[in-house]
Amino acid sequence: MNAVVLAAFGWLVPGGTYLLMRRYLQFAVFAIVVWTAFGAGIALQGGLSWPQPAELAGLNTSATWILRAGALSKPLAGGPYLAAQVFGWPGSFLEGRVHEYGTTLLMMAGLFNVLAISTAFDLRKERAS
């Protein structure tokens, strides 16, 4: 199977690369982990939007880069991120009292999805050898 198709499907459907490889247990584990982390992040009012300059005011350069890197990791969750954008969950970067935990879970969901894609590619290389 084409690597680009695998990566795109794996991004859109969390754990989807395992589904295409017929590794159903790994697919179920990653799908549950990504959707649960993303859902908990939304429930805890984590922010999905890019941090605005007013929200970064007073922070040093390294803290600003860390916040921006975290914002870049959220779209890596794929399907859950697209669903959140379509339904408008949540609106601003800082919303509510526990937004830090929610934002961290949203970032983790994206990183778990990247982990699923990368490990599936490693398995694919091993199978080809």
N, C-alpha and C positions, 0 to 999 in steps of 0.2 A: 504494500500500500504506500502511496505517496506520503512523504514526510510532512509536506505542507498541509495536506488534508487531515492527517493525524493530529497535527498541532492545532489547527483551526477547530476541529471537532472537540479536541481535548480542552480548548479554551472555552468554547461555547457550552459544552456539557461537562461539568466537573467530573473528572475521572473518565471521561469519554474515550480516551485513548485505550484504556483497559477494556472498555466495552467492545471497541472495534477489534481488539486482539483476543476477544473471547475469554478474558480473565475476569469473570463475573464477581468474584469475592473482592478483588482489589477495586473494581469499579464501585461496588456497593460501599466499601469502606471510605473511599475518597469522596464519593458523592455525598454520603451522610456527613462526613467531617466538614466539607466545604459549605454545604447548605446550612448545617447547624451553626457553624461559626458565623456565617453571614447573617442568618436569622437572629442569632443572639446579639450581634453587633447592631442590627437595625432596632431590635427591641430595647437595647440600651442607649438608643439615640446617637449612635456613632455618625460622624459626618462623612458624606461621600464627595462633597465638592472640594475644589481646589482652594487652599487657604488664601484669603484675601490679604492685601497689603496691610490693612488696618489690624488684622488678626496677628500679623507677624511683627508689628511695631514693637520695638524694645527688645527683640530677640537678637542674639548674636548670629553670626554667619553659619556656624555649625548647626545650631538649633533650627535655623531656617531651612537648611539643606535636609535635615532629618525629617522635618514636617513635610517638605515637598516630596521626598522619597517615599514617605508613607502614603501620601496622596496618590503617587504613581502606582503603588502596589494594589490599590483597591480594584481598579478595572481588570486586574489579572484574574479575578474570580470568575469572569466570563458571564455565563448565563444569569447567576444571581445579581450581578452588578447591572446587567441590562434590564432585568426585571425591576430592580429598584429605581432605575432611571425612568422607565416607562410609567411606573405607578407613583413616582415623585416622593420616594422615601429617602431619608429625611431631607429637609430643605437646606439648612445652613451647616457650616463647619462646626460651630460650637452651639449645640442645642441641648440643654438639660444638664442635670447634675452629674450624671455618670457617663458623659459623652466620651471621656478618655478610654474607658473600658470598651465601650462600643466601637470606637474608632480602631482600637487595637485588634479587636476581633475581626473587623472588616479587613484590616491589613493582613491578618493571619489567614483569612479565607483565600485571599489572592495568592499568598505565598504557598499555601497547601496545594492549590490548583497547579501552580508552576512545578511544585515537587512531583505531583502526579504525572504531569506531562514529561518531565525530564527522566523520571524513573522508568516510565513506559518506553521511552526512546532507548534507554540502556538495555532493557529487556529485549527490545526489537533487534538491537545490534548483536546481542548474545545469541538470539535465535537464528540470525542470518549467518553467524560464524560456524 
